[in-house]
């Protein structure tokens, strides 16, 4: 089974970190969850994003998610794939050059990457998305385009694989997103 790295930060979307973390482990994969400047045993706060008929999602406090690895101690070369959950975390994680280097490693070495929702913000800041079809929360479409990608406007329950990259619009796509990512692993 694969050894996977999951990059997190405060106010990551609750379902988009909890579900893949647990589901990928249930499939037999090892998943190490990290956050810059935090250690194994520390936690990140999460937010729950709901689609309730407003012009955008609503946000509510989520759970505390315990990290099981230390950012400063990992070597991305030791991992077979990367998981990038959405929420608010990608918005500021993309400002950290160490995080961008980590993301670049997985693209440069052609390893599978799974990004969901606002995770596309981190991808667009780290790498060119040229010749890639990328799904994300619709508000991230401009960033996908600016990074050279083609924004895939798909159903909220669907996911898309383009090479070694699997993306989806939001947590309702978990079954399809995780199935496609697992197929790459």
N, C-alpha and C positions, 0 to 999 in steps of 0.2 A: 504494500500500500504506500501511498505518497506521504511525504513530509511537507506540510503546507505552512505558509506564513500568512497571518492575518494582521493587517495594519489598522490600528484603531486610534481614536482620540476622544476627548470629552465631547459629549452630545452626538456621538455616533447614533445612527438610528437603531433602536432597541432590537427590533425583529431582524434587522439586516446584519447584526453581529451575533445575537443569541442563536438564531435558527441555523445559519451556516456552520457556526462553531460546533454546535451539538450534532447536527445532521452529518457533517463530514466525519466526525469522530465515530458516529454510529455506523458509517460505511467502512470503518476500519482505518481511516487516515489519521495521522498525527497532525494536530493543528496547534501552532504556537501563536498566541495573540500578544502583540507588542504595541507599545505606544512610546513615542519619543520622550525622553527624560523621565520615564517611569520604569519601575522594576517589577519583576515577578512578584505577585502578591498584592501589588497596588491595584487600584481599580480606576475605571473611567466611568463617568456618568453617561447615561443614555437618554435619548428622547424618543417618544412614540409619535410617529407621524400618521395621521388618519386622513382619509379622503371622505369628507362629510358634506360634499356639495358646495363648498366654498370655491372661490377663484383659485385658491391654492390649498395645500394640506394644512391641517391644524397640528399644533405641537403640544405635547404634554410630557411631564417628567416621566422618565422610564426607571429602569433599575440601575444599580451599580454592577458593572461587569468586571470580574476579577481577571487580571492579566496572568498568563501562565509562563511568560518568558520576559527577559530583560532586553530592551531595544539595543543598548550599548554592547551587549554580549553576543548578538547573533551575527552570523555570516550568511548572507543571502545565497551564497554558493551551496550551502548545505540543504537548500530547500528545492522541492520539485515544482512548486506553484505558489501563486500569490492570490489572496482574497482581499478585495477592497470594498468594504461596506460603505453605505451612504450616510446621510444625515448631515449634520453641520461640520463634522470632523474634517472631511476632505477640503473644505473651504480654507481652513488655516493650515492643515498638514502640507498643502501644496506650497507653502511659504518656507518650508524647512528643506534645505538642500540635501540633508542626509536622507530624508524620505524620498525625494526625487531621485537620488542616486540608487536607492533600493528598488524603486519601481523600474528604473531604466535597466537594472541588472536582469530582471525577468524578461523584458522585451529583447534586450541584446543577446541573451542566451536562448531565446525562443522557447521559454517555459510557459506553461498555461497560466493565464491570468483571468480571474473572475471579478468583475466590477459591477456594482448595482447602484441605481439611483444617482446620487450626487458623487459617487465614486469616479464618474467620468471627469469631474473637475481635477482630480489628482492625476489621472491619466493625461489629460490635455496639457497640464503644466509640465509633465515629465518627458513626454515623447511626442513625436509626430504621429498623428492618426491617419496620415495619408494612405489612401487605398483601403481603409478599414470602414466597415459598417459598424456603428456603435449605437447602442440604445442607452438611454439614461432617463432620468426625470426630465420632462419636456423643457423645463427652465434651463437645462444644461445644453440644449441644442446649439446655442451660439458658440459656446466654448468648443464643442465637438467640431463645428464648422471651421472655427478659427485655427484649430489644430490640424486642419486638413482632412478631417474625417467626414464621412457621410452619416448624418443622423438618421437612425432607423426608428421611425415613428410606428411602433408596434403596440399591440394590445398590452395592457398592464399585467396580464397573466402570461405573457410570452417572453422568450429570451432569444438571443441571436448569437451564433458562433461565427467568427470571422478569423480564420487561421487558428491561432492559439488563444484568442481573446473571446471570452463569453461575457455578454452584457445583458442587462435587463432594466426596465424602467423603474421598478419599485418592488417591495417585498411581496405583493401578491403573485409575483413570478417565481417565487422560490422553488416550487417543484420542477419547473422547466429549466430554470437557471442552474440549479444544483445538478440535475440530471445531465445537462450538456457539459458542465464543468467536469463532472465525474467521468464522462466518456473520454475527455481529453487526458485525464490522469491515467 
